[in-house]
Amino acid sequence: MPPKSGPRSLRIHQSVARQLGVAILSGEYLPGDTIPRASQQAETLKVSRTAYREAVQILTAKGLLESRPKAGTQVTPRERWNLLDPDVLAWMFTGTPDEVFIRDLFELRNLLEPAAARWAAVRRTEEQCERMQVAIEGMREHGLDTPEGQAADQRFHAVILEAAGNLALATLASSVGAAVRWTTHYKQRASKQPRDPLPEHEAVNDAIAAGDPERADAAMKELLRLALKDMASAL
């Protein structure tokens, strides 16, 4: 039978990549472990060998796997994993995320986002201010326990990175957005009565709209401090 092609085949190999990625990130496969060959695993998963090989290629591109002659395909050392890849972040939050990784993620956000908010307060345009306000209204209307509210939260942080006026920083928008999405999703999933973080977002929004870099920096730091506290409670 010829390999399947088209949209369905694409969905299949992405699904297999997700399964393998979750297995690696959860510790089912450890660094140095050899994953099953296509001839074995494709039959187990009931997919074509082509789809399985394409899934392995996805994980190789994300730094989770490498192929060696005669040694097969092995899980790479953790420090080589592209942990800021949006897919990898999503897979990390499929189960209970690693607490050390959560700490590292928030430390990184603390380095980036307060500075971005400070610059945004100086460099933002009226159109960007309008989009931030629309995102705030979306969060208020839908709530962060809904996909629509979480998407609005992502847009809010993405616009701040854009408004900072730094192209190098803007390239991290998808990674920061994924971090915002999955930490929020996890907190909402894990907590029976999660705290409403809208007031901190409004404080950041107001400071940027007012063109006050000091206040924007401080407001973003407070937002992240409380978000990490919520995450610790959820874990």
N, CA, C and O of each residue as an XYZ file, in Angstrom:
940
protein
N       0.858     -1.195      0.000
C       0.000      0.000      0.000
C       0.890      1.240      0.000
O       1.807      1.322      0.817
N       0.650      2.213     -0.895
C       1.476      3.405     -0.935
C       1.264      4.258      0.298
O       0.201      4.196      0.915
N       2.276      5.071      0.677
C       2.130      5.931      1.849
C       0.972      6.895      1.689
O       0.714      7.394      0.594
N       0.283      7.153      2.776
C      -0.818      8.104      2.733
C      -0.263      9.510      2.592
O       0.818      9.814      3.096
N      -1.005     10.360      1.908
C      -0.554     11.726      1.711
C      -1.720     12.670      1.931
O      -2.851     12.240      2.155
N      -1.426     13.986      1.865
C      -2.480     14.977      2.022
C      -2.697     15.356      3.464
O      -1.928     14.950      4.336
N      -3.767     16.153      3.739
C      -4.020     16.681      5.080
C      -4.123     15.621      6.159
O      -3.630     15.814      7.270
N      -4.770     14.487      5.838
C      -4.946     13.459      6.873
C      -3.604     12.893      7.300
O      -3.369     12.673      8.489
N      -2.706     12.651      6.321
C      -1.381     12.149      6.643
C      -0.629     13.140      7.520
O       0.090     12.750      8.440
N      -0.802     14.435      7.225
C      -0.153     15.464      8.024
C      -0.625     15.389      9.470
O       0.177     15.473     10.400
N      -1.934     15.230      9.651
C      -2.468     15.144     11.006
C      -1.931     13.905     11.719
O      -1.643     13.950     12.915
N      -1.798     12.806     10.988
C      -1.328     11.566     11.603
C       0.104     11.720     12.112
O       0.384     11.369     13.258
N       1.005     12.231     11.297
C       2.387     12.296     11.768
C       2.558     13.348     12.865
O       3.443     13.214     13.710
N       1.723     14.395     12.866
C       1.770     15.345     13.969
C       1.266     14.709     15.260
O       1.794     14.974     16.341
N       0.238     13.866     15.139
C      -0.286     13.167     16.309
C       0.750     12.208     16.885
O       0.911     12.113     18.102
N       1.454     11.495     15.999
C       2.499     10.581     16.459
C       3.641     11.364     17.109
O       4.188     10.937     18.126
N       4.001     12.510     16.521
C       5.058     13.345     17.110
C       4.657     13.789     18.509
O       5.487     13.822     19.418
N       3.382     14.132     18.680
C       2.895     14.540     20.002
C       3.010     13.385     20.997
O       3.467     13.577     22.124
N       2.596     12.185     20.582
C       2.681     11.023     21.470
C       4.124     10.773     21.913
O       4.394     10.572     23.097
N       5.036     10.789     20.959
C       6.443     10.548     21.288
C       7.008     11.686     22.129
O       7.760     11.461     23.078
N       6.629     12.925     21.764
C       7.122     14.077     22.519
C       6.687     14.039     23.970
O       7.490     14.289     24.868
N       5.417     13.726     24.208
C       4.904     13.622     25.582
C       5.631     12.506     26.332
O       5.965     12.661     27.507
N       5.878     11.379     25.652
C       6.577     10.260     26.292
C       7.995     10.658     26.702
O       8.473     10.244     27.758
N       8.660     11.450     25.883
C      10.019     11.895     26.211
C       9.991     12.898     27.361
O      10.751     12.776     28.322
N       9.113     13.885     27.255
C       9.078     14.945     28.268
C       8.584     14.443     29.620
O       8.927     15.015     30.654
N       7.781     13.380     29.622
C       7.280     12.823     30.882
C       8.259     11.838     31.514
O       8.052     11.390     32.642
N       9.337     11.495     30.782
C      10.334     10.581     31.328
C      10.121      9.132     30.975
O      10.855      8.264     31.449
N       9.113      8.848     30.138
C       8.919      7.464     29.699
C      10.132      6.994     28.895
O      10.574      5.851     29.013
N      10.657      7.908     28.076
C      11.943      7.690     27.413
C      12.926      8.686     28.016
O      12.640      9.882     28.085
N      14.084      8.195     28.450
C      15.079      9.036     29.081
C      16.193      9.377     28.101
O      16.385      8.663     27.117
N      16.938     10.466     28.355
C      18.072     10.771     27.492
C      18.999      9.562     27.344
O      19.375      8.922     28.325
N      19.353      9.273     26.107
C      20.188      8.110     25.816
C      19.399      6.880     25.409
O      19.954      5.958     24.812
N      18.096      6.853     25.727
C      17.265      5.715     25.327
C      17.099      5.694     23.805
O      17.060      6.741     23.158
N      17.006      4.508     23.260
C      16.736      4.338     21.837
C      15.245      4.099     21.644
O      14.669      3.218     22.283
N      14.623      4.871     20.773
C      13.195      4.671     20.531
C      13.022      3.550     19.506
O      13.941      3.269     18.735
N      11.851      2.908     19.492
C      11.634      1.804     18.552
C      11.792      2.242     17.099
O      11.522      3.392     16.753
N      12.227      1.325     16.268
C      12.368      1.597     14.837
C      10.990      1.694     14.190
O       9.991      1.217     14.727
N      10.972      2.329     13.019
C       9.715      2.522     12.302
C       9.036      1.196     11.994
O       7.812      1.084     12.057
N       9.844      0.192     11.660
C       9.275     -1.115     11.308
C       8.536     -1.747     12.482
O       7.595     -2.512     12.274
N       8.949     -1.438     13.718
C       8.281     -1.977     14.911
C       7.126     -1.082     15.362
O       5.998     -1.542     15.543
N       7.431      0.201     15.539
C       6.468      1.105     16.161
C       5.311      1.480     15.246
O       4.201      1.709     15.725
N       5.545      1.548     13.959
C       4.465      1.913     13.045
C       3.323      0.908     13.132
O       2.151      1.281     13.089
N       3.675     -0.366     13.254
C       2.642     -1.401     13.364
C       1.906     -1.282     14.688
O       0.685     -1.430     14.737
N       2.649     -1.013     15.775
C       2.033     -0.860     17.093
C       1.046      0.301     17.109
O      -0.048      0.187     17.662
N       1.440      1.430     16.495
C       0.601      2.625     16.483
C      -0.439      2.614     15.369
O      -1.301      3.490     15.296
N      -0.344      1.598     14.495
C      -1.264      1.481     13.367
C      -1.193      2.703     12.447
O      -2.216      3.253     12.040
N       0.033      3.111     12.133
C       0.263      4.192     11.179
C       1.271      3.696     10.148
O       1.902      2.656     10.337
N       1.415      4.432      9.077
C       2.393      4.051      8.070
C       3.806      4.342      8.582
O       4.003      5.178      9.463
N       4.775      3.639      8.016
C       6.169      3.908      8.371
C       6.554      5.332      7.994
O       7.341      5.984      8.679
N       5.983      5.798      6.892
C       6.282      7.169      6.466
C       5.833      8.171      7.525
O       6.579      9.091      7.862
N       4.621      8.001      8.051
C       4.107      8.915      9.071
C       4.980      8.870     10.324
O       5.245      9.906     10.936
N       5.427      7.672     10.707
C       6.266      7.532     11.893
C       7.610      8.230     11.665
O       8.093      8.943     12.544
N       8.210      8.030     10.500
C       9.504      8.663     10.214
C       9.377     10.188     10.188
O      10.277     10.900     10.634
N       8.247     10.682      9.661
C       8.027     12.124      9.636
C       7.882     12.672     11.058
O       8.336     13.778     11.352
N       7.252     11.900     11.928
C       7.133     12.307     13.326
C       8.510     12.383     13.980
O       8.793     13.315     14.734
N       9.351     11.417     13.695
C      10.717     11.423     14.236
C      11.486     12.640     13.732
O      12.264     13.238     14.476
N      11.271     13.005     12.477
C      11.927     14.182     11.917
C      11.498     15.455     12.646
O      12.315     16.341     12.893
N      10.215     15.540     12.987
C       9.729     16.700     13.743
C      10.456     16.807     15.078
O      10.907     17.886     15.463
N      10.567     15.679     15.784
C      11.207     15.693     17.106
C      12.709     15.934     16.991
O      13.315     16.525     17.885
N      13.303     15.485     15.907
C      14.726     15.746     15.682
C      14.948     17.244     15.481
O      15.904     17.809     16.012
N      14.070     17.882     14.719
C      14.180     19.318     14.484
C      14.002     20.114     15.771
O      14.541     21.214     15.896
N      13.258     19.577     16.723
C      13.035     20.264     17.999
C      14.098     19.908     19.039
O      14.027     20.350     20.185
N      15.085     19.106     18.629
C      16.203     18.792     19.512
C      15.971     17.658     20.474
O      16.812     17.421     21.342
N      14.851     16.934     20.360
C      14.550     15.862     21.315
C      15.165     14.523     20.915
O      15.409     13.666     21.764
N      15.411     14.350     19.618
C      15.938     13.088     19.121
C      17.126     13.331     18.194
O      17.280     14.411     17.625
N      17.961     12.302     18.055
C      19.021     12.325     17.055
C      19.242     10.899     16.566
O      19.088      9.937     17.318
N      19.605     10.783     15.298
C      19.869      9.472     14.710
C      21.363      9.283     14.520
O      22.068     10.170     14.038
N      21.823      8.108     14.911
C      23.239      7.780     14.767
C      23.375      6.487     13.977
O      22.584      5.562     14.159
N      24.381      6.418     13.094
C      24.592      5.181     12.332
C      24.787      3.986     13.261
O      25.591      4.034     14.192
N      24.051      2.932     13.000
C      24.117      1.658     13.728
C      23.562      1.735     15.146
O      23.320      0.702     15.771
N      23.354      2.959     15.665
C      22.847      3.095     17.041
C      21.355      3.352     17.080
O      20.734      3.249     18.138
N      20.772      3.687     15.936
C      19.344      3.979     15.901
C      19.057      5.420     16.291
O      19.949      6.268     16.272
N      17.813      5.688     16.644
C      17.375      7.036     17.018
C      17.255      7.119     18.533
O      16.520      6.354     19.156
N      17.992      8.065     19.113
C      18.067      8.158     20.572
C      17.558      9.499     21.074
O      17.585     10.505     20.365
N      17.088      9.482     22.332
C      16.683     10.715     23.001
C      17.944     11.501     23.363
O      18.890     10.948     23.924
N      17.948     12.781     23.040
C      19.120     13.615     23.287
C      19.168     14.079     24.749
O      18.167     13.974     25.458
N      20.325     14.593     25.208
C      20.398     15.187     26.549
C      19.419     16.358     26.679
O      19.174     17.075     25.709
N      18.876     16.545     27.846
C      17.830     17.549     28.083
C      18.261     18.954     27.670
O      17.440     19.733     27.186
N      19.544     19.288     27.856
C      19.988     20.641     27.541
C      19.921     20.958     26.047
O      20.062     22.115     25.652
N      19.711     19.953     25.230
C      19.595     20.177     23.792
C      18.150     20.326     23.331
O      17.898     20.641     22.168
N      17.204     20.102     24.232
C      15.792     20.207     23.868
C      15.414     21.672     23.667
O      15.832     22.539     24.436
N      14.636     21.937     22.649
C      14.140     23.292     22.411
C      12.890     23.506     23.253
O      11.768     23.386     22.762
N      13.097     23.820     24.512
C      11.986     23.899     25.455
C      11.081     25.107     25.219
O       9.980     25.168     25.766
N      11.530     26.063     24.415
C      10.693     27.220     24.117
C       9.873     27.033     22.849
O       9.104     27.916     22.469
N      10.032     25.896     22.195
C       9.205     25.601     21.029
C       7.750     25.488     21.487
O       7.468     24.781     22.454
N       6.818     26.174     20.809
C       5.413     26.125     21.256
C       4.851     24.714     21.382
O       4.085     24.440     22.306
N       5.216     23.810     20.468
C       4.735     22.426     20.574
C       5.300     21.743     21.808
O       4.576     21.052     22.526
N       6.588     21.933     22.057
C       7.229     21.302     23.212
C       6.602     21.820     24.506
O       6.377     21.049     25.439
N       6.321     23.112     24.561
C       5.653     23.664     25.740
C       4.274     23.029     25.932
O       3.883     22.708     27.054
N       3.552     22.855     24.845
C       2.224     22.225     24.942
C       2.351     20.803     25.461
O       1.575     20.394     26.324
N       3.310     20.046     24.954
C       3.502     18.663     25.390
C       3.918     18.614     26.856
O       3.518     17.706     27.585
N       4.720     19.586     27.293
C       5.173     19.625     28.683
C       3.994     19.728     29.645
O       4.026     19.170     30.742
N       2.938     20.457     29.219
C       1.797     20.701     30.098
C       0.684     19.686     29.914
O      -0.403     19.858     30.464
N       0.939     18.615     29.140
C      -0.062     17.569     28.989
C      -0.326     16.880     30.321
O      -1.468     16.570     30.660
N       0.745     16.646     31.069
C       0.612     16.087     32.407
C       0.914     17.156     33.437
O       0.572     18.322     33.244
N       1.554     16.766     34.531
C       1.985     17.733     35.539
C       3.375     18.202     35.174
O       4.303     17.393     35.148
N       3.556     19.496     34.889
C       4.865     19.972     34.447
C       5.906     19.911     35.555
O       5.579     19.934     36.741
N       7.148     19.833     35.148
C       8.274     19.777     36.069
C       8.420     21.122     36.782
O       8.442     22.169     36.134
N       8.521     21.097     38.123
C       8.568     22.334     38.900
C       9.819     23.151     38.599
O       9.759     24.380     38.577
N      10.943     22.494     38.368
C      12.169     23.219     38.037
C      12.009     23.938     36.701
O      12.460     25.071     36.533
N      11.359     23.264     35.755
C      11.130     23.896     34.459
C      10.212     25.105     34.598
O      10.440     26.127     33.951
N       9.182     25.004     35.430
C       8.293     26.143     35.657
C       9.072     27.318     36.230
O       8.885     28.460     35.810
N       9.943     27.035     37.187
C      10.772     28.105     37.756
C      11.626     28.744     36.672
O      11.702     29.969     36.574
N      12.270     27.912     35.857
C      13.127     28.426     34.787
C      12.324     29.271     33.801
O      12.790     30.311     33.337
N      11.119     28.815     33.490
C      10.276     29.526     32.527
C       9.902     30.908     33.051
O       9.944     31.890     32.310
N       9.538     30.984     34.322
C       9.163     32.279     34.882
C      10.378     33.181     35.084
O      10.263     34.402     34.979
N      11.531     32.601     35.370
C      12.741     33.423     35.446
C      13.035     34.062     34.094
O      13.421     35.229     34.020
N      12.848     33.287     33.022
C      13.065     33.829     31.689
C      12.054     34.931     31.385
O      12.415     35.985     30.862
N      10.791     34.685     31.715
C       9.779     35.707     31.479
C      10.070     36.972     32.281
O       9.795     38.079     31.821
N      10.626     36.807     33.481
C      10.972     37.975     34.291
C      12.112     38.788     33.688
O      12.217     39.992     33.921
N      12.955     38.127     32.917
C      14.019     38.851     32.230
C      13.488     39.619     31.024
O      13.981     40.701     30.705
N      12.483     39.058     30.358
C      12.013     39.608     29.088
C      10.847     40.584     29.221
O      10.896     41.695     28.692
N       9.801     40.166     29.929
C       8.537     40.899     29.842
C       8.513     42.238     30.581
O       7.911     43.180     30.066
N       9.135     42.379     31.764
C       9.163     43.721     32.356
C       9.911     44.728     31.479
O       9.498     45.882     31.360
N      11.013     44.286     30.866
C      11.748     45.173     29.959
C      10.899     45.516     28.745
O      10.892     46.658     28.286
N      10.175     44.509     28.221
C       9.304     44.768     27.072
C       8.206     45.765     27.441
O       7.882     46.649     26.649
N       7.636     45.630     28.627
C       6.595     46.563     29.062
C       7.158     47.979     29.207
O       6.500     48.956     28.850
N       8.369     48.078     29.729
C       9.018     49.395     29.881
C       9.194     50.063     28.513
O       8.851     51.231     28.331
N       9.733     49.304     27.559
C       9.953     49.871     26.222
C       8.634     50.169     25.535
O       8.508     51.170     24.829
N       7.640     49.292     25.742
C       6.333     49.496     25.116
C       5.700     50.802     25.591
O       5.015     51.472     24.817
N       5.919     51.169     26.845
C       5.353     52.404     27.375
C       5.903     53.635     26.649
O       5.250     54.678     26.589
N       7.101     53.498     26.103
C       7.744     54.611     25.401
C       7.471     54.564     23.897
O       7.324     55.602     23.251
N       7.404     53.345     23.345
C       7.393     53.183     21.889
C       6.044     52.790     21.294
O       5.902     52.793     20.071
N       5.060     52.455     22.104
C       3.806     51.926     21.574
C       3.094     52.955     20.708
O       3.243     54.165     20.880
N       2.323     52.431     19.778
C       1.480     53.274     18.927
C       0.054     53.275     19.468
O      -0.294     52.460     20.322
N      -0.753     54.182     18.973
C      -2.155     54.215     19.387
C      -2.875     52.929     18.976
O      -3.720     52.412     19.707
N      -2.520     52.425     17.789
C      -3.152     51.195     17.314
C      -2.809     50.019     18.226
O      -3.664     49.173     18.488
N      -1.574     49.957     18.709
C      -1.177     48.891     19.629
C      -1.887     49.044     20.976
O      -2.287     48.054     21.587
N      -2.038     50.268     21.427
C      -2.799     50.498     22.669
C      -4.237     50.007     22.513
O      -4.801     49.412     23.431
N      -4.815     50.259     21.356
C      -6.183     49.809     21.107
C      -6.279     48.282     21.131
O      -7.235     47.723     21.669
N      -5.283     47.613     20.546
C      -5.311     46.149     20.535
C      -5.119     45.574     21.935
O      -5.730     44.562     22.277
N      -4.276     46.211     22.746
C      -4.129     45.757     24.131
C      -5.436     45.927     24.894
O      -5.811     45.063     25.687
N      -6.125     47.031     24.657
C      -7.389     47.265     25.345
C      -8.443     46.258     24.903
O      -9.223     45.778     25.725
N      -8.473     45.933     23.613
C      -9.406     44.919     23.104
C      -9.117     43.566     23.758
O     -10.041     42.833     24.109
N      -7.824     43.238     23.920
C      -7.457     41.978     24.570
C      -7.927     41.961     26.026
O      -8.438     40.947     26.500
N      -7.756     43.079     26.734
C      -8.235     43.188     28.117
C      -9.747     42.961     28.167
O     -10.244     42.233     29.026
N     -10.459     43.578     27.254
C     -11.921     43.429     27.223
C     -12.320     41.986     26.912
O     -13.320     41.487     27.429
N     -11.528     41.316     26.058
C     -11.794     39.909     25.766
C     -11.595     39.033     26.982
O     -12.369     38.104     27.215
N     -10.555     39.323     27.767
C     -10.319     38.575     29.003
C     -11.448     38.806     29.993
O     -11.896     37.881     30.671
N     -11.902     40.049     30.067
C     -12.981     40.380     31.009
C     -14.292     39.719     30.586
O     -15.025     39.192     31.423
N     -14.580     39.748     29.305
C     -15.850     39.217     28.809
C     -15.928     37.698     28.924
O     -16.947     37.151     29.345
N     -14.828     37.014     28.543
C     -14.882     35.554     28.460
C     -14.347     34.850     29.702
O     -14.738     33.720     29.996
N     -13.445     35.522     30.438
C     -12.829     34.869     31.589
C     -11.695     33.953     31.151
O     -11.705     33.427     30.039
N     -10.728     33.767     32.025
C      -9.551     32.982     31.663
C      -9.768     31.477     31.790
O      -8.847     30.690     31.575
N     -10.991     31.084     32.141
C     -11.295     29.651     32.162
C     -11.870     29.182     30.833
O     -12.317     28.040     30.716
N     -11.861     30.059     29.829
C     -12.363     29.705     28.499
C     -11.248     29.835     27.470
O     -10.308     30.605     27.673
N     -11.338     29.092     26.365
C     -10.338     29.239     25.301
C     -10.284     30.661     24.747
O      -9.212     31.152     24.394
N     -11.445     31.325     24.670
C     -11.476     32.687     24.139
C     -10.744     33.660     25.058
O     -10.003     34.527     24.595
N     -10.954     33.510     26.351
C     -10.258     34.375     27.308
C      -8.767     34.127     27.325
O      -7.977     35.066     27.427
N      -8.375     32.863     27.227
C      -6.957     32.527     27.198
C      -6.294     33.047     25.930
O      -5.143     33.483     25.964
N      -7.017     33.002     24.804
C      -6.476     33.552     23.561
C      -6.291     35.065     23.675
O      -5.315     35.614     23.164
N      -7.226     35.734     24.342
C      -7.100     37.180     24.554
C      -5.884     37.490     25.428
O      -5.177     38.469     25.188
N      -5.645     36.667     26.428
C      -4.472     36.818     27.296
C      -3.186     36.705     26.471
O      -2.269     37.510     26.629
N      -3.127     35.703     25.591
C      -1.969     35.541     24.707
C      -1.764     36.771     23.840
O      -0.641     37.253     23.694
N      -2.845     37.279     23.267
C      -2.734     38.450     22.386
C      -2.215     39.662     23.149
O      -1.431     40.449     22.619
N      -2.653     39.807     24.393
C      -2.212     40.940     25.202
C      -0.695     40.926     25.369
O      -0.036     41.943     25.154
N      -0.144     39.781     25.749
C       1.302     39.688     25.946
C       2.052     39.816     24.617
O       3.142     40.386     24.572
N       1.474     39.289     23.545
C       2.118     39.375     22.235
C       2.213     40.822     21.758
O       3.231     41.226     21.196
N       1.154     41.604     21.982
C       1.171     43.000     21.551
C       2.220     43.786     22.332
O       2.866     44.673     21.774
N       2.398     43.474     23.612
C       3.418     44.164     24.399
C       4.804     43.907     23.814
O       5.605     44.832     23.681
N       5.087     42.660     23.466
C       6.386     42.351     22.855
C       6.545     43.085     21.530
O       7.630     43.574     21.216
N       5.478     43.162     20.757
C       5.523     43.905     19.490
C       5.728     45.398     19.745
O       6.525     46.046     19.067
N       5.000     45.942     20.733
C       5.052     47.371     21.014
C       6.395     47.807     21.580
O       6.718     48.995     21.570
N       7.190     46.843     22.079
C       8.519     47.181     22.591
C       9.431     47.698     21.485
O      10.439     48.347     21.764
N       9.083     47.415     20.234
C       9.841     47.951     19.115
C      11.212     47.343     18.942
O      12.130     47.995     18.444
N      11.356     46.078     19.355
C      12.634     45.380     19.249
C      12.390     44.099     18.463
O      11.751     43.175     18.967
N      12.892     44.035     17.232
C      12.596     42.890     16.367
C      13.131     41.586     16.938
O      12.490     40.543     16.808
N      14.305     41.635     17.573
C      14.864     40.414     18.157
C      13.955     39.890     19.264
O      13.736     38.684     19.378
N      13.432     40.799     20.073
C      12.518     40.404     21.143
C      11.196     39.899     20.575
O      10.610     38.955     21.105
N      10.732     40.519     19.511
C       9.450     40.128     18.917
C       9.467     38.699     18.396
O       8.422     38.054     18.315
N      10.664     38.195     18.039
C      10.739     36.814     17.545
C      10.403     35.801     18.631
O      10.123     34.642     18.328
N      10.428     36.224     19.894
C      10.101     35.323     20.996
C       8.611     35.337     21.332
O       8.179     34.678     22.278
N       7.827     36.088     20.558
C       6.407     36.249     20.891
C       5.668     34.916     20.909
O       4.830     34.690     21.781
N       5.966     34.029     19.957
C       5.245     32.753     19.921
C       5.590     31.895     21.129
O       4.731     31.194     21.662
N       6.852     31.949     21.564
C       7.264     31.171     22.735
C       6.649     31.730     24.012
O       6.127     30.980     24.837
N       6.713     33.049     24.172
C       6.106     33.672     25.354
C       4.597     33.440     25.343
O       3.999     33.159     26.381
N       3.984     33.560     24.159
C       2.547     33.329     24.057
C       2.170     31.916     24.446
O       1.168     31.702     25.129
N       2.973     30.942     24.013
C       2.709     29.552     24.379
C       2.865     29.349     25.881
O       2.085     28.624     26.498
N       3.877     29.992     26.468
C       4.074     29.880     27.917
C       2.887     30.462     28.669
O       2.415     29.881     29.645
N       2.408     31.613     28.209
C       1.229     32.237     28.827
C       0.024     31.309     28.707
O      -0.699     31.079     29.677
N      -0.179     30.780     27.502
C      -1.352     29.937     27.252
C      -1.360     28.707     28.134
O      -2.369     28.406     28.770
N      -0.236     27.986     28.181
C      -0.244     26.688     28.849
C      -0.149     26.807     30.366
O      -0.688     25.960     31.078
N       0.525     27.841     30.879
C       0.521     28.019     32.337
C      -0.880     28.429     32.802
O      -1.356     27.960     33.836
N      -1.536     29.304     32.034
C      -2.899     29.703     32.382
C      -3.852     28.519     32.300
O      -4.673     28.303     33.191
N      -3.731     27.758     31.221
C      -4.593     26.581     31.044
C      -4.398     25.597     32.192
O      -5.363     25.036     32.711
N      -3.141     25.391     32.582
C      -2.876     24.429     33.654
C      -3.456     24.930     34.974
O      -4.061     24.156     35.716
N      -3.276     26.218     35.274
C      -3.803     26.757     36.533
C      -5.322     26.638     36.584
O      -5.890     26.296     37.621
N      -5.968     26.920     35.469
C      -7.426     26.816     35.435
C      -7.877     25.366     35.586
O      -8.912     25.087     36.191
N      -7.093     24.452     35.034
C      -7.439     23.030     35.101
C      -7.203     22.466     36.495
O      -7.961     21.617     36.963
N      -6.146     22.940     37.159
C      -5.726     22.339     38.424
C      -6.385     22.971     39.651
O      -6.480     22.326     40.696
N      -6.839     24.214     39.542
C      -7.378     24.923     40.699
C      -8.900     24.969     40.644
O      -9.485     25.247     39.597
N      -9.536     24.694     41.779
C     -10.997     24.732     41.836
C     -11.508     26.169     41.757
O     -12.513     26.433     41.097
N     -10.831     27.090     42.420
C     -11.222     28.489     42.386
C      -9.988     29.344     42.101
O      -9.450     29.976     43.010
N      -9.538     29.367     40.848
C      -8.336     30.129     40.521
C      -8.544     31.624     40.713
O      -9.636     32.146     40.490
N      -7.495     32.298     41.126
C      -7.540     33.744     41.336
C      -7.715     34.460     39.995
O      -7.204     34.011     38.969
N      -8.436     35.564     40.018
C      -8.636     36.353     38.798
C      -7.432     37.285     38.608
O      -7.214     38.180     39.424
N      -6.643     37.082     37.530
C      -5.459     37.920     37.330
C      -5.735     39.166     36.492
O      -4.800     39.873     36.117
N      -7.003     39.446     36.194
C      -7.314     40.585     35.340
C      -6.810     41.921     35.902
O      -6.306     42.738     35.132
N      -6.926     42.177     37.219
C      -6.449     43.472     37.725
C      -4.974     43.749     37.424
O      -4.611     44.890     37.139
N      -4.115     42.717     37.483
C      -2.688     42.946     37.178
C      -2.488     43.269     35.698
O      -1.654     44.100     35.338
N      -3.271     42.594     34.842
C      -3.179     42.895     33.409
C      -3.653     44.324     33.134
O      -3.067     45.029     32.312
N      -4.702     44.742     33.817
C      -5.195     46.111     33.640
C      -4.159     47.123     34.111
O      -4.011     48.185     33.506
N      -3.440     46.804     35.186
C      -2.407     47.714     35.685
C      -1.283     47.884     34.661
O      -0.787     48.990     34.445
N      -0.887     46.768     34.031
C       0.143     46.839     32.984
C      -0.380     47.657     31.810
O       0.309     48.539     31.298
N      -1.590     47.358     31.395
C      -2.196     48.064     30.261
C      -2.282     49.566     30.522
O      -1.938     50.365     29.650
N      -2.733     49.953     31.702
C      -2.878     51.373     32.041
C      -1.532     52.087     32.040
O      -1.429     53.220     31.571
N      -0.495     51.423     32.567
C       0.830     52.047     32.633
C       1.415     52.253     31.238
O       2.017     53.289     30.956
N       1.235     51.261     30.370
C       1.744     51.399     28.996
C       0.973     52.484     28.261
O       1.572     53.312     27.575
N      -0.353     52.488     28.397
C      -1.175     53.502     27.727
C      -0.826     54.906     28.211
O      -0.898     55.869     27.448
N      -0.445     55.019     29.500
C      -0.087     56.316     30.061
C       1.334     56.741     29.710
O       1.738     57.865     30.009
N       2.090     55.851     29.080
C       3.470     56.171     28.720
C       4.397     56.254     29.918
O       5.327     57.060     29.936
N       4.141     55.415     30.925
C       4.927     55.436     32.166
C       5.785     54.167     32.241
O       5.304     53.128     32.691
N       7.051     54.240     31.804
C       7.874     53.020     31.765
C       8.166     52.415     33.132
O       8.188     51.192     33.267
N       8.388     53.237     34.137
C       8.682     52.714     35.475
C       7.497     51.928     36.020
O       7.658     50.837     36.568
N       6.319     52.490     35.863
C       5.110     51.824     36.362
C       4.811     50.569     35.551
O       4.352     49.571     36.107
N       5.062     50.606     34.251
C       4.826     49.432     33.414
C       5.747     48.286     33.810
O       5.317     47.136     33.891
N       7.004     48.600     34.053
C       7.984     47.601     34.488
C       7.538     46.969     35.805
O       7.521     45.745     35.937
N       7.178     47.810     36.780
C       6.776     47.308     38.099
C       5.482     46.498     38.015
O       5.341     45.481     38.695
N       4.549     46.937     37.194
C       3.274     46.233     37.072
C       3.464     44.856     36.445
O       2.824     43.891     36.862
N       4.341     44.759     35.444
C       4.590     43.458     34.824
C       5.300     42.527     35.803
O       4.999     41.334     35.841
N       6.222     43.041     36.584
C       6.896     42.199     37.586
C       5.891     41.664     38.602
O       5.978     40.507     39.015
N       4.949     42.494     38.999
C       3.931     42.051     39.951
C       3.017     41.009     39.311
O       2.646     40.030     39.957
N       2.655     41.212     38.057
C       1.839     40.230     37.344
C       2.526     38.870     37.327
O       1.896     37.849     37.600
N       3.810     38.856     37.007
C       4.546     37.600     36.929
C       4.756     36.980     38.302
O       4.731     35.757     38.438
N       4.962     37.808     39.320
C       5.133     37.288     40.684
C       3.885     36.533     41.126
O       3.974     35.428     41.660
N       2.729     37.136     40.902
C       1.482     36.500     41.307
C       1.163     35.285     40.438
O       0.606     34.299     40.920
N       1.519     35.363     39.158
C       1.285     34.215     38.272
C       2.110     33.012     38.714
O       1.621     31.883     38.701
N       3.354     33.250     39.104
C       4.191     32.142     39.594
C       3.659     31.598     40.910
O       3.695     30.389     41.141
N       3.169     32.473     41.771
C       2.568     32.031     43.033
C       1.350     31.155     42.766
O       1.163     30.128     43.418
N       0.522     31.564     41.805
C      -0.644     30.744     41.425
C      -0.207     29.405     40.879
O      -0.811     28.375     41.177
N       0.843     29.419     40.080
C       1.322     28.181     39.480
C       1.841     27.230     40.550
O       1.603     26.025     40.483
N       2.544     27.769     41.530
C       3.049     26.943     42.621
C       1.903     26.314     43.399
O       1.984     25.156     43.808
N       0.838     27.078     43.603
C      -0.335     26.526     44.311
C      -0.991     25.427     43.495
O      -1.422     24.411     44.040
N      -1.065     25.632     42.183
C      -1.682     24.627     41.313
C      -0.880     23.335     41.291
O      -1.452     22.247     41.225
N       0.441     23.451     41.347
C       1.294     22.261     41.339
C       1.215     21.509     42.653
O       1.873     20.482     42.817
